[in-house]
């Protein structure tokens, strides 16, 4: 993976593979989604997190709640980028809807 260092409260997320997302059967058949692609939330693995945003006084950083390796559900509205043939999304921590167990 490329060395990506997000700033502030940004999170870099690698979308789940079909195997990780469970959209591929054991025999390799890709299962179609009934959801409209633009309306769905997405899942991914956190690969990098920023240091956190500053509090209102600008004196203290607010710690991030997500960490590298977390499997997360995030809003489909985000910035996409491709680095070394891998696709990543960059989202604000507030766009992360849930950490999945």
C-alpha positions as CSV (number, residue, x, y, z in Angstrom):
1,X,0.0,0.0,0.0
2,X,1.1,3.5,-0.7
3,X,2.1,5.7,2.2
4,X,-0.9,8.0,2.7
5,X,-1.1,10.3,5.7
6,X,-4.5,11.9,6.1
7,X,-4.8,15.2,7.8
8,X,-7.1,16.4,10.6
9,X,-10.1,14.0,11.2
10,X,-9.8,12.3,7.8
11,X,-9.8,8.5,7.4
12,X,-8.5,6.5,4.5
13,X,-10.6,3.5,3.8
14,X,-10.0,0.6,1.4
15,X,-13.3,-0.8,0.1
16,X,-14.0,-4.4,1.0
17,X,-13.2,-7.0,-1.5
18,X,-16.1,-9.2,-2.8
19,X,-14.9,-12.0,-0.5
20,X,-14.7,-9.7,2.6
21,X,-18.1,-8.1,1.8
22,X,-19.8,-11.5,1.3
23,X,-21.0,-10.6,-2.2
24,X,-19.2,-13.6,-3.7
25,X,-20.4,-17.2,-3.0
26,X,-18.0,-19.9,-1.9
27,X,-17.9,-21.2,-5.5
28,X,-16.9,-17.7,-6.8
29,X,-20.3,-16.5,-8.1
30,X,-20.8,-12.8,-7.6
31,X,-24.1,-12.1,-5.9
32,X,-25.9,-9.0,-7.3
33,X,-27.0,-6.2,-5.0
34,X,-30.6,-5.2,-5.0
35,X,-29.6,-1.7,-3.8
36,X,-29.0,1.2,-6.1
37,X,-25.3,1.8,-6.2
38,X,-25.5,5.5,-5.6
39,X,-27.9,5.2,-2.6
40,X,-26.1,2.6,-0.6
41,X,-23.6,3.0,2.2
42,X,-20.3,1.3,1.8
43,X,-18.1,-0.9,3.9
44,X,-14.3,-0.9,4.1
45,X,-11.2,-1.4,6.2
46,X,-9.5,1.7,7.7
47,X,-5.9,1.8,6.4
48,X,-4.9,5.2,7.9
49,X,-6.2,7.9,10.2
50,X,-5.4,11.5,10.8
51,X,-4.3,12.9,14.1
52,X,-7.8,14.2,14.9
53,X,-9.3,17.7,14.7
54,X,-8.6,20.6,17.0
55,X,-11.1,21.5,19.7
56,X,-13.0,24.8,19.4
57,X,-10.2,26.7,21.3
58,X,-7.5,25.2,19.0
59,X,-5.6,24.1,22.1
60,X,-6.2,20.3,22.1
61,X,-6.7,17.6,19.5
62,X,-9.8,15.5,19.8
63,X,-8.7,11.9,19.6
64,X,-10.0,9.7,16.7
65,X,-12.5,7.0,17.5
66,X,-11.6,4.7,14.6
67,X,-8.3,3.0,14.2
68,X,-6.3,1.3,11.5
69,X,-7.8,-2.2,10.9
70,X,-11.4,-1.3,11.8
71,X,-14.1,-2.6,9.5
72,X,-16.4,0.4,9.0
73,X,-19.7,1.4,7.4
74,X,-19.4,4.8,5.8
75,X,-21.5,7.2,3.8
76,X,-21.2,6.6,0.0
77,X,-20.6,10.3,-0.6
78,X,-16.8,10.6,-0.4
79,X,-13.5,11.4,-2.2
80,X,-12.1,8.4,-4.2
81,X,-8.5,8.0,-5.2
82,X,-6.4,5.4,-6.9
83,X,-2.8,4.8,-5.7
84,X,-0.7,2.0,-7.2
85,X,-3.7,0.4,-8.8
86,X,-5.6,0.3,-5.4
87,X,-8.7,2.3,-4.8
88,X,-9.2,4.2,-1.6
89,X,-11.8,6.5,-0.1
90,X,-11.0,9.5,2.0
91,X,-13.8,10.5,4.5
92,X,-14.1,12.6,7.5
93,X,-14.5,10.7,10.7
94,X,-18.1,12.1,10.9
95,X,-18.9,10.2,7.6
96,X,-18.0,6.9,9.3
97,X,-21.4,5.6,10.4
98,X,-20.4,2.6,12.4
99,X,-17.5,0.3,13.3
100,X,-18.5,-3.3,12.5
101,X,-17.6,-6.1,14.8
